[in-house]
Amino acid sequence: MDTWLYLLKAFLCLLIVLRVLLYTRPGRPLKSRFLAYLVQLAAGIEAAKSLFLMGPVPELSGVFLLGLITVSIWTVGGDVVDIFRAGTKE
């Protein structure tokens, strides 16, 4: 079962990287772009570690939380800053 959790974790992280990478919105401040870059970097590193079965064994609860983060990033369309806005729209 551990191998499936590694693969599921890698898949979710790659989905995060893909969605944030494909999001483009001109005129975003540098802080927003830097935050998106850090999210991509962290998710990409976790995906690589999971694909090579490195690091601690993922737990089901951690993979579930990662799935929630993935769904929230896809729901807002890849804009990482919109996750932290409390329901306000521009």
Buried (B, 14 or more C-beta within 10 A) or exposed (E): EEEEBBBBBBBBBBBBBBBBBEBEEEEBEEEBEEBBEEBBEEBBEBBBBBBEEEEEEBEEEEBEEBBEBBEEBBEBEBBBBBEEEEEEEE
